[in-house]
Amino acid sequence: MKKITLEICATSVASCIAAEEGGADRIELCDNLLEGGTTPSYGMIAAVREKCGLKIYPIIRPRGGDFLYDDAELDIMQRDIRACKDLGCDGVVIGLLTADGKVDVERTRALVDLARPMGVTFHRAFDMTDDPFQALEDVIATGCERILTSGQRNTALEGAALIRELVEKSAGRIRIMAGSGLRAHNAEALAKASGAPEYHSTARDYIDSRMEYRNPNVSMGGIPGVPEYGISVTQTPIVRAIREGAEAGLNG
């Protein structure tokens, strides 16, 4: 029976513990998921490393928005990679592009070299490139160990056909990880359609705040669909269900 590798994108110690209890293999540690994920704090990384036994890969992304970084932002990324190494992380997650929509091979390779002996994942900046097959070869050339992709669509299920092509063309030279919109109800279908060996999900749900007093006149977030008094936390049963579904799809 083929086994998948399941990575959980987590933003808290509680989510990391839930991911471990649910049978996840690795954590992509992030902050600010509503901006697509930014680098978590030093304190967060240290606390998760202390309390969670899974492999930990913090995202190295100094801001939301695009993936075209100036020299000051690159310096921040270098500092954060060194901090992750000092904290005993297993890897980091990066993604740098050029202005014309290609992988920034030179800078990415330099960050991969800086990160050693940690592993490096190239994140969904890949999905913003102008040619996914050239981008595949470029990321391989940088020394990254895997690519996280939704097949250049909003969700991995929509992009499953391209993900399958990437798996085939990678020919074992790099791992392809399918992610975006992966939930328990579609994990089996995604695995059948994509054939990817690795999967990525938040496996989260919103839990209600413990606040008793709630001011109805002020909104601190103001984002449609996000509960003002809800806290996003990875759920152990969802982690288990995603793994079961994906492995059923890969072996079906």
Order of alpha helices (4+ residues) and beta strands (2+ residues): beta-alpha-beta-alpha-beta-alpha-beta-alpha-beta-alpha-beta-alpha-beta-alpha-beta-beta-beta-alpha
